[in-house]
Amino acid sequence: MKTTLLFLASVLFLLPQVSWAQPPEDAMLYISRTMGFRPPGFMTPQSDYGFEIKKNGEWKYNSFAPQKDRKGPKTGELMMPMESFIEQLQIIGLDEIPELDPNAPKIADLPKMMIRRKVDGKAWVREIPPRSDIAMELHYLIQQIVLGVQEIPTKDFPLVEDKPVGIDKPRTLKTADELEEAFGKEKAGELLKRIDLEKKQLVIFRWAGSGQDELFANLEGEDDAEQLVFGYRRGMTRDLRQHARYYVVERGQGWKIEKLPPARFNR
């Protein structure tokens, strides 16, 4: 009986959030990302969300997960021209995503990224796995817009000395020499095209832990009280996996690491 009540409470909590999965009429683009139905405690501010942007560059981001010190969605304006944003979408390959197969089986609550917009006045809807290459590139772009933090795909930039040092000991790289020492000359050259080291620095997290371990960037607080937080949640599985995450942040920007309790199914 207790388990049933807790499950129903989770569903009721999610009902107002699910309404965000429907795009507003004036949105130029709407993207919703979900890792599948589960209790709110298993969500993070970056795992399940809705992001919309209007033609004038105004955007709105709403996490489906509970957030500390924040009420309602986060809003803002693009820090780049709309033409540059559209160009980024084209580079990512938004137009190349195939149409939905009308005969494909409809399975509810699976992990997915839904993308909605209008093309020539007609509805344009696509659905892709949230961890596919295009979905992750879209996720990185949204993260950069909302948080001001750029995430670099780790699979494209292996470390020369690939040793886990623990979640409490991130490595901060601020110079071209430090990049070359960490990644080698060729990969460092590629990173220098992405990172303006006069204004930015690269923060590297490298650790070993459960396959369910999670690390995500988030802004806590509101307005002038916002602070960049890297949230770490230890997984509950007994497997040992290697993890790495790379974030480009502003030089001099303060941030902290917050360890969160493991997510558990209530029994």
C-alpha positions as MATLAB code, in Angstrom:
seq = 'MKTTLLFLASVLFLLPQVSWAQPPEDAMLYISRTMGFRPPGFMTPQSDYGFEIKKNGEWKYNSFAPQKDRKGPKTGELMMPMESFIEQLQIIGLDEIPELDPNAPKIADLPKMMIRRKVDGKAWVREIPPRSDIAMELHYLIQQIVLGVQEIPTKDFPLVEDKPVGIDKPRTLKTADELEEAFGKEKAGELLKRIDLEKKQLVIFRWAGSGQDELFANLEGEDDAEQLVFGYRRGMTRDLRQHARYYVVERGQGWKIEKLPPARFNR';
ca = [
       0.000    0.000    0.000;
       2.818    2.395    0.924;
       4.626    1.658   -2.341;
       1.448    2.353   -4.336;
       0.893    5.693   -2.597;
       4.495    6.768   -3.224;
       4.193    5.820   -6.880;
       0.967    7.847   -7.221;
       2.657   10.797   -5.527;
       5.441   10.654   -8.119;
       2.878   10.635  -10.938;
       1.019   13.622   -9.459;
       4.282   15.507   -9.140;
       5.064   14.919  -12.805;
       1.643   15.921  -14.186;
       2.331   19.695  -14.205;
       5.766   19.013  -15.663;
       4.362   16.877  -18.500;
       2.405   19.880  -19.757;
       5.759   21.391  -20.692;
       6.196   18.647  -23.259;
       3.687   20.509  -25.451;
       5.328   23.349  -27.421;
       3.804   26.844  -27.234;
       2.367   28.326  -30.423;
       4.891   31.176  -30.655;
       7.988   28.981  -30.227;
      10.388   28.864  -33.181;
      11.833   25.635  -31.796;
      10.864   23.403  -28.902;
      12.945   20.515  -27.539;
      12.023   18.187  -24.710;
      14.487   15.680  -23.286;
      13.559   12.838  -20.975;
      15.368    9.743  -19.800;
      12.096    7.850  -19.393;
       9.501    7.712  -16.663;
      10.901    7.312  -13.147;
      10.529    8.962   -9.737;
      11.647   12.636   -9.556;
      14.591   11.685   -7.333;
      16.233    9.977  -10.307;
      16.109   13.127  -12.440;
      18.690   15.918  -12.587;
      18.239   19.498  -13.840;
      20.067   18.461  -17.032;
      18.529   15.041  -17.659;
      14.841   15.894  -18.161;
      13.727   19.316  -19.386;
      11.863   21.407  -21.929;
      13.591   24.175  -23.906;
      11.829   26.647  -26.170;
      13.103   29.603  -28.161;
      11.223   32.327  -30.029;
      12.203   34.053  -33.256;
      13.269   37.142  -31.300;
      15.859   35.124  -29.376;
      13.978   34.845  -26.087;
      14.296   31.395  -24.552;
      12.740   29.472  -21.682;
      14.120   26.411  -19.941;
      12.141   24.283  -17.517;
      13.631   21.344  -15.678;
      11.262   18.480  -14.941;
      13.341   17.697  -11.834;
      12.922   19.556   -8.536;
      15.469   22.359   -8.206;
      16.779   23.961   -5.047;
      16.345   27.737   -4.694;
      14.518   28.117   -8.009;
      10.844   28.717   -8.642;
       9.516   28.345  -12.163;
      11.418   28.155  -15.455;
      14.695   29.919  -16.252;
      14.430   32.547  -19.005;
      16.877   34.640  -20.978;
      17.935   35.941  -24.370;
      20.389   34.475  -26.858;
      23.897   35.887  -26.521;
      24.450   35.175  -30.223;
      22.598   36.408  -33.330;
      19.653   34.228  -34.323;
      21.423   33.554  -37.631;
      24.351   32.031  -35.726;
      21.994   29.876  -33.660;
      20.259   28.568  -36.801;
      23.670   27.900  -38.350;
      24.616   25.857  -35.272;
      21.459   23.763  -35.725;
      22.386   23.124  -39.352;
      25.935   22.106  -38.403;
      24.554   19.685  -35.809;
      22.359   18.160  -38.533;
      18.830   19.033  -37.425;
      17.527   18.984  -40.993;
      18.991   15.526  -41.553;
      16.936   13.787  -38.864;
      14.558   11.371  -40.631;
      10.789   11.592  -40.248;
       8.981    9.452  -37.723;
       7.895    6.065  -39.018;
       4.084    6.052  -38.641;
       4.148    2.241  -38.479;
       6.719    2.038  -35.702;
       5.372    0.698  -32.392;
       4.476    3.403  -29.873;
       6.079    2.591  -26.533;
       5.282    5.034  -23.756;
       7.827    6.455  -21.300;
      10.954    5.443  -23.205;
      13.985    7.796  -23.100;
      13.684   10.253  -25.980;
      14.324   13.738  -27.274;
      11.355   15.337  -29.044;
      12.050   18.221  -31.451;
       9.220   20.386  -32.746;
       9.152   23.405  -35.063;
       7.338   24.685  -38.149;
       8.756   24.482  -41.644;
       6.878   26.380  -44.378;
       3.951   26.711  -42.013;
       3.713   22.958  -41.407;
       4.423   21.070  -38.200;
       7.871   19.435  -38.167;
       8.284   16.780  -35.472;
      11.189   14.439  -34.866;
      12.014   11.937  -32.127;
      15.525   10.637  -31.440;
      17.268    8.742  -28.607;
      18.522   11.295  -26.045;
      22.066    9.910  -26.043;
      22.473    9.773  -29.833;
      25.170   11.985  -31.359;
      22.745   14.641  -32.666;
      20.763   14.656  -29.418;
      23.927   15.152  -27.372;
      25.104   18.002  -29.618;
      21.710   19.691  -29.177;
      21.952   19.088  -25.433;
      25.428   20.673  -25.303;
      24.152   23.704  -27.255;
      21.191   24.157  -24.891;
      23.471   23.761  -21.874;
      25.779   26.458  -23.229;
      22.837   28.846  -23.766;
      21.190   28.218  -20.394;
      24.237   27.793  -18.143;
      26.955   29.645  -20.014;
      28.976   26.433  -19.728;
      30.257   24.521  -22.743;
      30.672   20.765  -22.432;
      33.283   19.032  -24.592;
      32.566   15.425  -25.710;
      35.128   13.283  -23.918;
      35.123   10.544  -26.571;
      36.707   12.952  -29.048;
      39.520   14.006  -26.697;
      41.197   11.148  -24.773;
      43.688   12.151  -22.097;
      47.380   11.262  -22.478;
      47.534   10.063  -18.859;
      44.115    8.572  -18.372;
      44.081    7.987  -14.625;
      41.037    8.603  -12.408;
      41.898   11.135   -9.681;
      38.546   11.344   -7.875;
      35.526   13.600   -8.146;
      37.001   16.013   -5.575;
      40.108   16.730   -7.650;
      39.106   18.247  -11.011;
      41.960   19.405  -13.206;
      41.885   23.010  -14.451;
      43.695   23.867  -17.702;
      44.318   27.537  -18.546;
      47.140   27.570  -21.103;
      47.959   25.996  -24.466;
      50.916   24.173  -22.874;
      48.635   22.633  -20.262;
      46.231   21.491  -22.985;
      49.091   19.907  -24.944;
      50.394   18.149  -21.842;
      46.935   16.732  -21.117;
      45.793   15.799  -24.647;
      48.828   15.810  -26.931;
      49.705   18.352  -29.621;
      47.076   17.399  -32.236;
      44.073   17.261  -29.907;
      45.229   20.378  -28.063;
      45.217   22.214  -31.390;
      41.617   21.143  -31.989;
      40.592   22.287  -28.510;
      42.226   25.691  -29.020;
      39.778   26.249  -31.898;
      36.893   25.712  -29.448;
      38.217   27.428  -26.328;
      39.262   31.078  -25.994;
      41.875   30.664  -23.257;
      42.042   34.412  -22.706;
      38.498   34.241  -21.312;
      37.880   30.563  -20.584;
      39.389   27.563  -18.816;
      38.834   23.828  -19.174;
      37.769   21.888  -16.082;
      38.344   18.121  -16.273;
      36.625   15.617  -14.001;
      38.068   12.089  -14.084;
      36.956    9.401  -11.654;
      36.035    5.721  -11.266;
      32.752    4.580   -9.788;
      29.426    2.890  -10.351;
      28.122    2.762  -13.904;
      25.161    4.803  -12.653;
      27.342    7.677  -11.384;
      26.139   11.078  -12.601;
      27.816   14.469  -12.859;
      25.984   17.524  -14.155;
      26.428   21.290  -14.237;
      23.698   23.534  -12.886;
      23.042   27.111  -11.794;
      21.573   27.320   -8.316;
      19.871   30.387   -6.940;
      18.373   33.187   -9.023;
      19.531   36.428  -10.670;
      22.669   37.880   -9.018;
      22.772   35.027   -6.493;
      23.276   32.329   -9.143;
      26.206   29.997   -8.595;
      27.664   27.322  -10.852;
      27.414   23.935   -9.182;
      28.692   20.569  -10.350;
      26.315   18.033   -8.856;
      27.638   14.519   -8.287;
      25.363   11.572   -7.535;
      26.899    8.197   -6.730;
      25.287    5.224   -8.459;
      24.004    2.147   -6.647;
      25.286   -0.588   -8.982;
      28.371   -2.569   -7.966;
      30.100   -2.358  -11.337;
      33.251   -0.226  -11.605;
      33.330    2.139  -14.584;
      35.649    4.917  -15.721;
      34.075    8.376  -16.041;
      35.224   11.712  -17.459;
      33.526   15.058  -18.102;
      35.024   18.239  -19.616;
      33.516   21.694  -19.028;
      34.591   25.071  -20.420;
      33.854   27.820  -17.885;
      34.661   31.514  -17.559;
      38.039   32.391  -16.066;
      37.625   33.533  -12.506;
      34.119   32.094  -12.229;
      33.461   30.534   -8.859;
      31.951   27.081   -8.661;
      31.531   24.255   -6.185;
      31.036   20.497   -6.157;
      27.913   19.243   -4.420;
      27.591   15.577   -3.519;
      24.002   14.375   -3.677;
      22.524   11.328   -1.952;
      22.114    8.265   -4.196;
      18.725    7.931   -5.861;
      16.741    5.001   -4.542;
      13.419    3.431   -5.404;
      11.151    3.666   -2.386;
      10.151    0.252   -1.152;
];
